[in-house]
Amino acid sequence: MKAVALTRYLPIGDPQSLVDVELPRPEPKPSDLLVRVEAVSVNPVDTKVRAPKDKVETSPRVLGWDAAGVVEAVGADVRRFQPGDEVYYAGDVTRAGSNAQFQAVDELLVGHKPKSLSFAEAAGFPLTTLTAWESLFDRLGLDRQGGNRGQSLLIIGGAGGVGSIAIQLAKLAGLTVITTASRPESRKWVLDLGADQVLDHRQPLPPQLAAIGHAEVDFIANFNNTDAYWKVMAEVIRPQGRIVCIVENAQPIDLNLLKSKSAAFFWEFMFTRSMFQTADRGRQGDILDQVAALVDERKINPTHGEIFSPICAENLRRAHQQLESGKTIGKITVSGWYESGRGFGSAQGALGSLKKAHSQKAPSS
Ligand SMILES: NC(=O)c1ccc[n+]([C@@H]2O[C@H](COP(=O)([O-])OP(=O)(O)OC[C@H]3O[C@@H](n4cnc5c(N)ncnc54)[C@H](OP(=O)(O)O)[C@@H]3O)[C@@H](O)[C@H]2O)c1
């Protein structure tokens, strides 16, 4: 099968940082699906795993933890899927990734692909959606049925992959969503996704919060730098409020800053359930099925900004490079396989593809 892989960990400008390879098809375990991958998306986990280091792999390592495709075969113990089913999933960071024509994945981590979306559109959802959903509902404990209606949620980093879906999920749950974006285009993006208020994360947040009448907020979901926002989060969280972060801290963080307010702090790591084979890991498949229903009911909009095609090393290097710029809006997805013996070529979709897919709340540029 075709795949995109690495053996050395190199800067993304190096053509050897990701290369096109031929690999044997993976063998599914009894609880696995073997999926024919039709589209993938790129996340910061790819660039972090690929980051330059001295290590050399003895066999090619396939990255990619977001895919949409078709079930080719099922293991003996699989119950929820059969060959031919269209699926989407993030998978397990401890196993080979999705940048390959076929991938083996635990069925419990897999959802049925939204029927109304193309493979390319669907591939932009799983990793960020699971992160956003688990952050809001499993860690912060927000009530999906409106029990926190009107309470305030500050989302730091609203226009990125995770923020783009978190804004929509929080609005569906009735929260007042205050988010951050620093550029006119990212500001427009978050407003179009439903954010109530937008702050500029290049400027101090407390005076901006005070100016909109939310000097303190009930909940904070920080999808950017934990170290950089730690003090300000402690300052603006309301007494007994809750904070979730998803980016590992580089410096020690001072939990004492939260003590006088009895504020709670949570980590969210999307791969915890698969990495530790937790008994409840099937919740990830359930979450993806629930989100597919919300997408098909037009309650959630796709979050992809750009679609590259086909899936090849050159396009994945472009996608990594863009993601490393820190200026990505929504998701970058890569779709379809090249024909053997042909040039790879590449096509770039427009940011406005979100508008084409679902028109009612879409950014126009
Ligand atoms: N723990 C987990 O399970 C998990 C899962 C997914 C992601 N992550 C991590 O979460 C982070 C975000 O992931 P992502 O996919 O959402 O990234 P992304 O799509 O690359 O995020 C890009 C966004 O970050 C915003 N941004 C840049 N500088 C910022 C700043 N100083 N403060 C606030 N926002 C800023 C930008 O907004 P502007 O353009 O408006 O400046 C841009 O829209 C990454 O570090 C990733 O590794 C963790």
The ligand as an ORCA input file, in Angstrom:
! r2SCAN-3c Opt
* xyz 0 1
  N      -4.381     17.487     24.780
  C      -4.922     17.101     23.627
  O      -5.549     16.062     23.530
  C      -4.770     17.992     22.423
  C      -5.581     17.757     21.323
  C      -5.516     18.623     20.239
  C      -4.593     19.666     20.258
  N      -3.785     19.811     21.324
  C      -2.833     20.933     21.367
  O      -3.618     22.126     21.432
  C      -3.008     23.161     20.700
  C      -4.019     23.729     19.727
  O      -4.360     22.751     18.763
  P      -5.169     23.192     17.453
  O      -5.305     22.011     16.588
  O      -6.402     23.926     17.843
  O      -4.071     24.215     16.850
  P      -4.124     25.168     15.612
  O      -5.297     24.860     14.778
  O      -2.777     25.155     15.002
  O      -4.323     26.603     16.322
  C      -4.129     27.738     15.555
  C      -4.760     28.907     16.263
  O      -4.001     29.275     17.410
  C      -4.286     30.632     17.676
  N      -3.209     31.256     18.444
  C      -1.965     31.559     18.002
  N      -1.284     32.171     18.987
  C      -2.105     32.270     20.070
  C      -1.987     32.818     21.362
  N      -0.866     33.393     21.789
  N      -3.035     32.731     22.198
  C      -4.198     32.156     21.819
  N      -4.379     31.608     20.572
  C      -3.342     31.677     19.716
  C      -4.379     31.267     16.299
  O      -5.351     32.309     16.373
  P      -5.086     33.721     15.641
  O      -4.794     33.394     14.220
  O      -6.351     34.460     15.853
  O      -3.900     34.355     16.365
  C      -4.822     30.118     15.382
  O      -6.146     30.251     14.912
  C      -1.745     22.546     20.068
  O      -0.621     22.841     20.892
  C      -2.016     21.064     20.111
  O      -0.852     20.273     20.159
  C      -3.849     19.023     22.421
*
